[in-house]
Amino acid sequence: MKYYNKEYNFIQSTPAPGLLEFPDSFMPEYFKEGKRAAGFVDTTDDGKTVTSCVWNEEAYQAWCEENPEQPPVEPEATDTEVLNTLLGVTE
């Protein structure tokens, strides 16, 4: 069982005052497969437990537009690699 803070839309593993129980069955919806971010869900609750959790694709797409994917960054060459290049050493 996880615990959900609906004010800030986050899940944690330990109970605390004001958090709702978040059934494990909703975890695949909260952490939607193939998405770059989690938590774009609409939830309902009974005051104690989250009773439904549905992915909000519109909110997710709006976030994606504001946060475009960045191209992968090439790692900088190590000192050894730079030296080998200058010396013409090939491995």
Phi, psi and omega in degrees: 000137174249173182230139191242133173257104185284340178292319182251000177055058173222159181244143174222166186268349181245143179290154176203158179304137177087354179268150178262147172294137182238101183303142179302333181296341179268353183301318179297333178282319180292317178254070186297127181299137177084005180257152181278348182213161182245167170089006178276074185230155170253127182239155168233157182211167179254017182094345179233322186227142171291125183257342173208151182212116184232130179300137179251091183296324180298315179295320179297315181296323176298318178296318180299321179296324180280342184227070183297152178296139178265142177295150179300143180265128177290133178293146178291148179293144176284164177303320180296318179295319179297313180299315179300321178296315180296326181274353180077021180281130175244149182259000000 
